[in-house]
């Protein structure tokens, strides 16, 4: 497994985990971290059988945002260098948003700016009650950019998104759940255990069905109801073919034998 200067990457069976590892800098995203993340996401995507990816941070922070000095201040006088440094993050942000496996942000602490964006780009957010979320860009004279405003607008209602973008105020993990930004929050001491519980539910599912569920959700958001019906059924037939009709031949057969309850349990995956 590849080693990274700014990340800790673990892949074990159906579960992968990436930890941002710059705790002295609140896990802010440096040029080196951007390069590491670009490579690590491809490593996870290429790993056979991975169904879920947990993204979190080492220490008391999830991610404090961009490394303002090393990404912006130092290279600003050299346009070529500025572009070289600041193009890579947008590529891996887009990759994370459309990642084929399920992504879980386990927000253990500080989550600001670009960190807010990468958490919001994940499919599921589990937050520590003590976590601190914020859009701090207004505090140094700009607005949330590079996809951060998109995440705020698509995960918070208008009044809340504008309030936090305009004031730079913060909210905690419990408020993140109340606002619809996080799925749920738990005490920090229970965060790893709760994240593992959710990940275990996901890794017990058919890998291709998980990927198709993500694709169908994203596409359905761009279509009207009638169009979505047609597209969903076409994708269902595609999924059925690619999985050799597992939902009929395995899952529903097990149900007919009363081996599991679809409303409460998952079927046993083929070996």
Buried (B, 14 or more C-beta within 10 A) or exposed (E): EEEBEBBBBEBEEBBBBBBBBBBEBBBBBBBBBBBBBBBBBEBBBEBEEBBBBBBBBBBBBBBBBBBBEBBBEBBEEEEEEBEEBBEBBEEBBEBBBEBBBBBBBBBBBBBBBBBBBBBBBBBBBBBBBBBBBBBBBBEEEEEBEBBBBBBBBEBBEEEBBEBBBEEBEBBBBBBBBEBEBBBBBBEBEBBBEBBBEBBEEBBBBBBBBBBBBBBBEEBBEEEEEEEBEEBBEEBEEEBBEEBEBBBEEBBBEBBEEEEBEEEEEBBEEEE
